[in-house]
């Protein structure tokens, strides 16, 4: 082995090759999940195109992000393959077992993967942004803040292209964690969206339950502190909430919570230096397509009327076109 590379024992190389195989299985599994999800929802996608306002930004973002990640998932297993002659930018740490510093280059599929994943990630963020904006239709400040966060998150996602333009140092150096920035940007934005929507749902629930408590005369018999505690418990676990509020708590926010947890787990695994490089990337290759699947499900459920958006307009809380 050339002097520019550190010596790697046979056991270490064998362990790394085994971890690469695990990553390859995970890539194929993610591709299978994404293809399966697209196939079983073809009827829903056709239904979305037949609805009024199907040419608006939310629907366009839905289809672009969905099919971008479909292509990404299919190409990813091929992109994980590395060799001394061509190291994939999407797998920047596999070069640790070979002296490839002098001949490392970006493969064409790496350029395609970075481009497709960037497009899919940006339009998935737009889906999140549209959702939070719909929950604050009369508030200009919140959408403005999230618009700025969207721009910052998009800038963070642009680091997906750094290995392509950065040359051998970025691609072949196993200590370079530049690929963490896109995931961290998406995690931050997704978490803020989840918190903002959860708070808005809480406000709606509290307003509705305040009416119920006042109607039942609770305010005349209990202290303000007890009333506040009672309202909070009812808002979180009450059975008298508006049907759409319950649906959002049970379905929409539940799936967004899954995406946030998966994002944090992927980022945590990336930063764990005790693991081999392929294991650190294990969740990252699954994270983006699975988050897109959850966001797409929420969009379809609302847009196709399975989460009954008219219920909110009937309560007087939101206009009829709320939530996309």
C-alpha positions in Angstrom: 0.0 0.0 0.0 1.3 3.4 -0.9 2.8 5.6 1.8 -0.1 8.1 1.5 -2.6 5.6 3.0 -2.7 4.3 6.5 -2.3 0.5 6.9 -5.5 -1.4 7.4 -5.5 -4.9 8.9 -7.2 -7.8 7.2 -9.9 -8.0 9.9 -10.6 -4.3 9.6 -10.9 -4.6 5.8 -13.2 -7.6 6.2 -15.4 -5.8 8.7 -15.6 -2.8 6.3 -16.6 -5.0 3.4 -19.2 -6.7 5.5 -20.7 -3.3 6.5 -20.7 -2.2 2.9 -22.8 -5.3 2.1 -25.2 -4.4 4.8 -25.5 -0.9 3.4 -26.1 -2.4 0.0 -29.0 -4.5 1.4 -30.5 -1.4 3.0 -30.3 0.4 -0.3 -32.2 -2.3 -2.1 -34.7 -2.5 0.7 -35.3 1.2 0.5 -35.7 1.0 -3.3 -38.3 -1.8 -2.9 -40.3 0.2 -0.3 -40.3 3.3 -2.5 -41.4 1.4 -5.6 -44.0 -0.4 -3.7 -45.4 2.8 -2.2 -45.6 4.4 -5.6 -47.3 1.4 -7.2 -50.0 1.0 -4.6 -50.9 4.7 -4.8 -51.1 5.0 -8.5 -54.9 5.4 -8.3 -54.6 8.1 -5.7 -52.0 10.0 -7.9 -54.4 9.8 -10.9 -57.1 11.1 -8.6 -55.0 14.0 -7.5 -54.5 15.1 -11.1 -58.2 15.0 -11.7 -59.0 17.3 -8.8 -59.5 21.1 -9.2 -56.3 23.2 -8.6 -54.2 20.2 -9.5 -51.7 22.5 -11.2 -50.9 24.5 -8.1 -47.6 24.5 -6.3 -48.5 21.9 -3.5 -49.5 19.3 -6.1 -46.5 20.0 -8.3 -44.2 19.8 -5.3 -45.8 16.5 -4.4 -45.2 14.8 -7.8 -41.7 16.2 -8.3 -40.5 15.2 -4.8 -42.1 11.8 -5.1 -40.7 10.8 -8.4 -37.3 12.4 -7.7 -36.9 10.1 -4.7 -38.2 7.2 -6.7 -35.3 7.7 -9.1 -32.9 8.3 -6.2 -33.9 5.0 -4.5 -33.5 3.0 -7.6 -30.1 4.4 -8.4 -28.8 4.4 -4.9 -27.8 0.7 -4.7 -25.7 1.2 -7.8 -24.2 4.4 -6.4 -23.0 2.6 -3.3 -20.5 0.5 -5.3 -17.0 1.7 -5.1 -13.7 0.8 -6.7 -10.1 2.1 -6.7 -10.8 3.7 -10.0 -14.1 5.4 -9.3 -15.4 6.4 -5.8 -19.0 7.5 -5.5 -19.6 10.9 -4.0 -22.6 9.5 -2.2 -20.3 7.1 -0.4 -17.4 9.4 0.5 -15.9 7.1 3.2 -15.5 3.8 1.4 -12.0 4.8 0.2 -10.4 4.1 3.6 -9.3 0.5 2.6 -7.5 1.5 -0.5 -4.9 4.0 -1.7 -7.0 6.0 -4.1 -6.1 9.5 -3.2 -4.2 10.0 -6.4 -6.9 8.6 -8.7 -10.1 9.2 -6.9 -12.8 10.7 -9.1 -16.5 11.3 -9.1 -18.5 8.8 -11.0 -21.3 10.0 -13.3 -24.0 8.3 -11.2 -22.8 10.2 -8.2 -23.6 13.5 -10.0 -27.0 12.2 -10.9 -27.7 11.0 -7.3 -26.7 14.3 -5.8 -28.8 16.2 -8.3 -31.9 14.0 -7.9 -31.7 13.9 -4.1 -31.3 17.7 -3.9 -34.4 18.2 -6.1 -36.4 15.7 -4.1 -35.3 17.1 -0.8 -36.1 20.7 -1.7 -39.6 19.9 -2.9 -40.3 17.8 0.2 -39.3 20.9 2.3 -41.8 22.9 0.2 -44.5 20.4 1.1 -43.7 20.9 4.7 -43.7 24.7 4.2 -47.1 24.7 2.5 -48.6 22.6 5.3 -47.4 25.0 8.0 -48.5 28.0 6.0 -52.0 26.6 5.7 -52.3 26.3 9.5 -51.5 30.0 9.9 -53.7 31.6 7.1 -54.2 34.9 8.9 -50.7 35.2 10.2 -48.0 36.7 8.0 -45.2 36.5 10.6 -45.1 32.7 10.9 -45.1 31.9 7.1 -42.4 34.6 6.7 -40.2 33.0 9.3 -40.6 29.6 7.8 -40.0 31.1 4.3 -36.6 32.2 5.7 -36.0 28.8 7.3 -36.8 27.2 3.9 -34.2 29.3 2.2 -31.6 28.4 4.8 -32.5 24.7 4.7 -32.1 24.8 0.9 -28.7 26.3 1.3 -27.8 23.5 3.6 -29.0 21.0 1.1 -26.7 22.5 -1.5 -23.8 20.8 0.4 -24.9 17.7 -1.4 -22.9 19.0 -4.4 -19.8 19.8 -2.4 -18.2 16.3 -3.1 -18.8 16.8 -6.8 -17.0 20.2 -7.0 -14.5 19.6 -4.1 -12.3 17.0 -5.8 -10.5 14.1 -4.2 -10.1 15.7 -0.7 -13.8 15.6 0.0 -14.6 12.3 -1.7 -11.7 10.2 -0.4 -11.0 11.7 3.0 -12.7 9.4 5.6 -12.7 12.2 8.2 -14.8 14.6 6.2 -18.4 15.0 7.5 -19.6 17.5 5.0 -22.5 15.3 4.1 -24.0 15.8 7.6 -24.9 19.4 6.8 -27.9 18.5 4.4 -29.4 16.1 6.9 -29.0 18.6 9.8 -30.6 21.3 7.7 -33.6 19.1 6.9 -33.9 17.9 10.5 -34.0 21.5 11.8 -36.7 22.6 9.3 -38.8 19.5 9.8 -38.7 19.8 13.6 -39.7 23.5 13.5 -42.7 22.6 11.2 -43.8 19.9 13.5 -43.6 22.1 16.6 -45.4 25.0 14.9 -48.3 22.8 13.6 -48.6 21.0 17.0 -48.8 24.3 18.8 -51.5 25.5 16.3 -53.5 22.4 16.8 -53.2 22.8 20.6 -54.5 26.4 20.2 -57.5 25.1 18.3 -58.2 22.4 20.8 -57.9 24.8 23.7 -60.3 27.2 22.1 -62.9 24.5 21.5 -62.6 23.1 25.0 -62.8 26.5 26.6 -66.2 26.8 25.0 -67.2 23.4 26.3 -66.0 24.2 29.8 -67.8 27.5 29.9 -71.0 25.9 28.6 -70.9 23.3 31.3 -70.3 25.9 34.0 -66.8 24.7 35.1 -65.5 28.2 35.4 -67.9 29.0 38.2 -66.8 26.2 40.5 -63.0 25.8 40.1 -59.9 27.9 40.4 -58.1 29.3 37.3 -55.2 27.0 37.8 -57.5 23.9 37.9 -59.3 25.2 34.8 -56.0 25.6 32.9 -54.9 22.1 33.8 -58.3 20.7 32.9 -58.3 22.4 29.6 -54.9 21.1 28.7 -55.8 17.5 29.6 -59.0 17.7 27.6 -57.2 19.3 24.6 -54.6 16.5 24.6 -56.8 13.5 25.3 -60.4 14.6 25.2 -63.0 12.8 23.3 -65.0 15.9 22.3 -62.5 17.5 20.0 -63.5 18.4 16.4 -63.2 15.4 14.1 -60.5 17.0 11.9 -58.4 18.0 14.9 -58.5 14.4 16.1 -57.6 13.2 12.6 -54.6 15.5 12.4 -53.4 14.5 15.8 -53.9 10.8 14.9 -52.7 10.8 11.3 -51.0 13.9 9.9 -48.9 14.9 12.9 -48.2 11.2 13.8 -46.5 10.7 10.4 -44.6 13.9 10.7 -43.5 12.8 14.2 -42.2 9.6 12.6 -40.2 11.6 10.1 -38.7 13.9 12.7 -37.6 10.9 14.8 -36.1 9.1 11.8 -34.3 12.3 10.8 -32.8 12.7 14.3 -31.8 9.0 14.4 -30.1 9.3 11.0 -28.1 12.4 12.1 -27.1 10.8 15.4 -25.9 7.7 13.6 -23.9 9.8 11.2 -22.0 11.5 14.0 -21.2 8.3 15.9 -17.5 7.8 15.2 -17.4 4.5 16.9 -19.2 2.9 14.0 -17.7 1.9 10.6 -18.4 4.4 7.8 -21.1 2.3 6.0 -23.0 1.8 9.3 -23.0 5.6 9.9 -24.7 6.0 6.5 -27.2 3.2 7.1 -30.1 5.3 8.1 -29.2 8.3 5.9 -30.0 6.4 2.7 -33.4 5.4 4.1 -34.2 8.6 5.8 -35.0 10.9 2.8 -37.2 8.5 0.9 -39.1 7.4 4.0 -39.7 11.1 5.1 -41.0 11.7 1.6 -43.4 8.8 1.9 -44.8 10.2 5.1 -45.2 13.7 3.7 -46.8 12.4 0.6 -49.3 10.3 2.6 -50.4 13.3 4.6 -50.8 15.3 1.4 -52.9 12.6 -0.3 -55.1 12.1 2.7 -56.0 15.8 3.0 -56.2 16.5 -0.7 -58.4 13.5 -1.4 -60.7 14.4 1.5 -59.9 11.5 3.8 -58.9 14.1 6.4 -62.1 16.1 6.1 -60.9 19.6 5.6 -64.4 21.0 5.4 -64.8 20.2 9.2 -62.4 22.9 10.0 -64.2 25.5 7.9 -67.4 24.5 9.6 -65.8 25.2 13.0 -64.9 28.7 11.8 -61.2 28.1 12.5 -59.8 28.1 9.0 -60.9 28.8 5.4 -62.3 25.9 3.4 -59.0 25.4 1.5 -57.0 24.8 4.6 -54.1 22.4 4.7 -53.1 22.4 1.1 
